[in-house]
Every structure is written in C-alpha cells, then in structure tokens.
C-alpha cells in the first residue's frame, strides 16, 4: 500500500483552465432529490447488469428517474 500513501500525500496539480472548467461544472450540477435522499440514508439502489457466470466482477448502474421511483414504490409496498 505504499503507492496509495504516496498518491494521497501529493495534491493533484491542475492548470487554471481545468480549475475553471471544474468550477463551472460544479455550479451547474443538480442532484435529483430522490438520489440525494438515498445518500442521506447511506444506501443507493442499483441494477446489476453483468452477465451470469462472471466471476469476481459486478457491473451495474445507479437507478435514476422513473426507474428509481418504480422500485422505491415497490419496496414501500413490500414493507407493508
């Protein structure tokens, strides 16, 4: 883990143009309230999209929008 320690010790140097670009993206960034509430609870709903039979790897994506609403409602009904 020496490589990890060395990586954390030195801050990443970025040019001023890259810093401006990152700042502009951060200003425009809006997180969906449903996803934000998932971060607050410490859980994210995701769909696993890896093929059956894969060993040691799990690919997937975080649920958003209508798909997220559907599964949240489904889980709420399941709890009752």
C-alpha positions as CSV (number, residue, x, y, z in Angstrom):
1,X,0.0,0.0,0.0
2,X,3.0,2.3,-0.3
3,X,1.7,3.5,-3.7
4,X,-1.6,4.6,-2.1
5,X,0.2,6.5,0.6
6,X,2.4,8.3,-1.9
7,X,-0.6,9.2,-4.0
8,X,-2.6,10.7,-1.1
9,X,0.4,12.7,0.1
10,X,0.9,14.8,-3.0
11,X,-2.0,17.1,-4.0
12,X,-3.1,17.0,-7.7
13,X,-1.8,20.0,-9.7
14,X,-4.3,21.4,-12.2
15,X,-4.0,24.2,-14.6
16,X,-6.1,27.3,-14.1
17,X,-8.2,26.4,-17.2
18,X,-9.0,23.0,-15.8
19,X,-9.9,24.5,-12.4
20,X,-12.3,26.9,-14.1
21,X,-13.9,24.1,-16.0
22,X,-14.4,22.0,-12.9
23,X,-15.9,25.0,-11.0
24,X,-18.3,25.7,-13.8
25,X,-19.5,22.0,-13.8
26,X,-19.9,22.1,-10.1
27,X,-22.1,25.2,-10.3
28,X,-24.4,23.7,-12.9
29,X,-24.6,20.3,-11.2
30,X,-28.0,19.4,-9.8
31,X,-28.6,16.1,-8.0
32,X,-32.1,14.6,-8.2
33,X,-33.8,14.8,-4.7
34,X,-34.6,11.1,-4.8
35,X,-30.9,10.2,-5.3
36,X,-29.9,12.8,-2.6
37,X,-32.2,11.2,-0.1
38,X,-30.6,7.8,-0.9
39,X,-27.2,9.3,0.0
40,X,-28.6,10.6,3.3
41,X,-29.8,7.1,4.3
42,X,-26.5,5.6,3.2
43,X,-28.0,3.3,0.5
44,X,-28.1,3.5,-3.2
45,X,-30.5,1.4,-5.3
46,X,-28.6,0.0,-8.3
47,X,-29.3,-2.6,-11.0
48,X,-26.7,-5.3,-11.7
49,X,-26.1,-5.6,-15.4
50,X,-23.3,-8.1,-15.6
51,X,-23.8,-11.4,-17.4
52,X,-24.5,-14.6,-15.5
53,X,-21.3,-16.7,-14.9
54,X,-18.9,-13.8,-14.5
55,X,-16.6,-14.4,-11.6
56,X,-15.1,-11.6,-9.4
57,X,-16.7,-8.7,-11.2
58,X,-20.1,-7.0,-10.9
59,X,-21.1,-4.3,-13.4
60,X,-24.2,-2.2,-13.0
61,X,-25.7,1.3,-12.8
62,X,-27.4,3.5,-10.2
63,X,-31.1,3.8,-10.6
64,X,-32.5,7.2,-11.6
65,X,-35.7,8.9,-12.7
66,X,-38.8,6.8,-13.4
67,X,-37.0,3.5,-12.8
68,X,-35.9,4.7,-9.3
69,X,-39.4,5.8,-8.5
70,X,-40.8,2.4,-9.5
71,X,-38.5,0.4,-7.3
72,X,-38.9,2.8,-4.3
73,X,-42.7,2.4,-4.5
74,X,-42.3,-1.4,-5.0
75,X,-40.2,-1.6,-1.9
76,X,-42.6,0.6,0.1
77,X,-45.4,-1.8,-0.8
78,X,-43.3,-4.8,0.2
79,X,-42.7,-3.3,3.7
80,X,-46.4,-3.0,4.4
